[in-house]
Amino acid sequence: MKKLILVAFLTLTNLITYSQKSTDELTEKFFTEFKSDTDKAFDNLFGTNKWMMENKDGATKVKYQIRENASLVGEYMGYEKIGEKSLSESLKIAVYLVKYERQPFRFVFKYYKPKDKWMIYNFSYDESIDDDLEEMMKYDYLTKQD
């Protein structure tokens, strides 16, 4: 009987632990939806944070800007993780390269876990990744001069 209770307890603990979506799962879901329906992808991402969903104007603006900019750079080609940093157990930032035919964009996801579930608390994007590349190359070049 004790073994049965222990097995049931461990199973329940695993279910509770794995029912929480990780930031990677949230981001994967976002990009899966993004390739076919950008509005749905953002609605679901912002839906993890009730305060972001209440800011309908901000959400609508982001979706519109993404669609407009994407229309100028061609077809969406995929994404790659550039980097990720956990600032604490409750705060994480993930940066992705979003590939289009003409040029890449950078998407920055900032996640926060106030209790037991991760939520997006800030999202930003830009197309100025060239500036970062030039800076990286400049410093890389300088370090190889020795």
C-alpha positions in Angstrom: 0.0 0.0 0.0 2.9 2.4 0.8 4.4 1.7 -2.6 1.1 2.6 -4.3 0.8 5.8 -2.4 4.4 6.7 -3.2 3.8 6.0 -6.9 0.6 8.1 -6.9 2.4 10.9 -5.2 5.3 10.9 -7.6 3.0 10.8 -10.6 0.9 13.7 -9.3 4.1 15.7 -8.6 5.3 15.1 -12.2 2.0 16.1 -13.6 2.0 19.4 -11.7 5.6 20.1 -12.6 5.1 19.3 -16.3 1.8 21.0 -16.7 3.6 24.4 -16.4 4.8 25.5 -19.8 8.4 26.5 -20.0 9.5 29.6 -21.7 10.8 27.4 -24.5 7.4 25.8 -24.9 5.7 29.2 -25.0 8.1 30.5 -27.6 7.9 27.3 -29.7 4.1 27.6 -29.7 4.4 31.2 -30.7 6.6 30.5 -33.7 4.5 27.5 -34.8 1.4 29.7 -34.9 3.4 32.7 -36.3 4.1 31.0 -39.6 0.4 30.7 -40.4 -1.4 33.3 -38.3 0.6 36.1 -36.7 -2.5 37.6 -35.0 -3.3 34.3 -33.3 0.4 33.9 -32.3 0.5 37.2 -30.6 -3.0 36.8 -29.0 -1.9 33.6 -27.4 1.5 34.9 -26.3 0.0 38.1 -24.8 -2.8 35.9 -23.4 -0.3 34.6 -20.8 -0.4 38.0 -19.1 -3.8 39.4 -18.3 -2.4 43.0 -18.2 -1.1 42.8 -21.7 -4.4 41.5 -23.0 -6.1 44.5 -21.4 -3.8 46.8 -23.5 -5.6 46.0 -26.7 -4.2 49.1 -28.5 -0.7 48.0 -27.8 -1.3 44.5 -28.9 -3.0 45.7 -32.1 -0.2 48.1 -32.8 2.5 45.3 -32.5 0.5 43.0 -34.8 0.0 45.7 -37.4 3.7 46.8 -37.3 4.9 43.2 -37.7 2.6 42.6 -40.7 3.6 45.9 -42.3 7.3 45.3 -41.9 7.1 41.7 -43.0 5.3 42.7 -46.2 8.4 44.6 -47.1 11.0 41.8 -46.5 9.4 38.9 -48.2 8.3 35.5 -47.0 8.9 34.2 -43.5 11.6 31.6 -43.6 11.9 30.5 -39.9 13.7 31.4 -36.7 16.8 30.6 -34.7 17.6 31.2 -31.1 20.4 33.8 -30.7 20.6 33.6 -26.9 18.9 33.3 -23.6 19.6 34.5 -20.2 18.0 33.7 -16.9 18.4 36.7 -14.6 16.8 34.8 -11.7 14.5 31.9 -11.2 11.6 34.1 -12.1 13.0 36.3 -14.9 14.3 35.2 -18.3 15.0 36.9 -21.6 15.2 35.1 -24.9 16.4 36.6 -28.2 15.6 35.1 -31.6 16.6 35.7 -35.2 13.5 35.7 -37.3 14.3 35.0 -40.9 12.7 36.6 -43.9 13.7 36.4 -47.5 15.3 39.9 -47.6 16.6 40.3 -44.1 16.4 39.1 -40.5 14.5 40.7 -37.6 15.3 40.3 -33.9 12.5 39.3 -31.5 13.1 39.7 -27.8 10.8 37.8 -25.4 11.0 38.8 -21.7 9.3 36.2 -19.4 8.4 36.5 -15.8 7.1 33.9 -13.3 5.5 35.7 -10.3 4.2 32.4 -8.8 4.1 29.1 -10.7 3.5 30.0 -14.3 5.6 31.8 -16.9 4.1 34.8 -18.7 5.3 37.2 -21.2 5.8 40.6 -19.6 7.5 42.4 -22.5 8.0 41.8 -26.2 10.0 43.8 -28.6 11.4 43.5 -32.1 13.7 45.4 -34.4 15.5 45.1 -37.7 18.7 46.8 -36.6 20.7 43.6 -36.0 23.3 44.9 -38.5 24.6 47.3 -35.8 25.2 44.5 -33.4 27.0 42.4 -36.1 29.3 45.3 -36.9 30.1 45.8 -33.2 30.8 42.1 -32.7 33.1 42.0 -35.8 35.0 45.1 -34.7 35.8 43.7 -31.3 36.5 40.2 -32.7 38.9 41.8 -35.2 40.7 43.8 -32.5 41.2 40.7 -30.3 42.8 38.8 -33.2 45.4 41.5 -33.8 47.6 40.4 -30.9 
